[in-house]
Amino acid sequence: MTLPQSAELAELWSAHDAAWRDPADVASLWGNAASVDWRLLRSTVRRGWWDLLAELGATLLVTREYEHLVMALRAGARAPAISFLPMPHPSGLAVDRRRKILHIASTRNPNIVFDLEPVGSPMKSRSERRRSGAGLPLVPVRSRYFPGSLYLHDLAVIGGVLHANAVGQNAIVRFHADGRYERVWWPRCVDSPAGPRFDRNYLQLNSIAAGPRLGSSFFSASAATLSARRPGHRNFPVDGRGVIFSGASREPIARGLTRPHSARLHGGKLWVCNSGYGELGFIEDGAFVPVARLPGWTRGLCFAGQIAFVGTSRVIPRFRHYAPGIDANASVCGIHAVDARSGRVVGSVIWPRGNQIFAIDWLPSSVASGFPFSQRGKRATNRERDIFYSFVSARNRKGKP
């Protein structure tokens, strides 16, 4: 018996057939990814921003967490190349330069860690890819799901293995290839007679200055002790309460910071963003030494030689009390290239409609050209579909499983 097809059913089935056809939705596992507001991508630059990226030969990678975007910037042969990948609330990112893998934490509930690789198409030669503009885009090749209670922030490769701040549990976790995670480090102040306090966020333990081992690494936090006032509470004290913990002693080795973020080891120094005052500096004899003051909440830091790429974010009105040293009305969303020796800003890119920067890192442009989706005012849908239809990952190019 054949049942008549109603117009309502025909419309329903047609909608099902059309759903999840856009590579932007499928790649990010997010059904609304294709509706990116192009105004968020428009930027202005200051000084020699693009000349600097060309000189460094770098593809700069940045997470914009509140706009649900990961972006890449590089100086193309003819014009600046700006590309993006939609992703739900991306926070930390880390480049494993030896393996040529980019890790990104997506921190809605549940948390997801995406692994991306620069890929090419088996259907095109290198010269054909260059002519088509496809380049070597970074695409997701694996995703791992974790409980939202981890509240992942910074990511770092330590000893060849990916680690993260589990801010919701006051600990550092190590990720295993089979999808497991384990807590491997936490500050001594978290210990209690009943066992470590992993039940909720007490410290805002939010960044990793990665050394070769956990014991030679350092970790920033907004507080040195547990209390009834917790991060997120309006009465949580912040001014001068931030610390840097030593991986070896599990105790603070620097104090007096205000909502510190993005701790990094570079050039024999321990660098950190003193976010609540919009500063970049380093730790010396247990104290913070400012090198540059920037227009906004400083968060996101990486180094390319003597250049520090530092992110600034707008001060969110409900968190204004976290930024006692910043003019909230003058704060901007952008990235600033700072000469680490002098503190001089040698170039900036600003997103006038942007909001929050979380993390910054880079890959050589010869390794990765950016992300599959380009800022051109109109998406090159056929090119995007071709990339995802026929890409070959680095492991498959080498014939490995």
Summary of the structure (lengths in Angstrom):
residues: 401
radius of gyration: 21.8
end to end distance: 48.8
largest distance: 84.7
contacts: 1352
relative contact order: 0.16
helix: 20%
strand: 40%
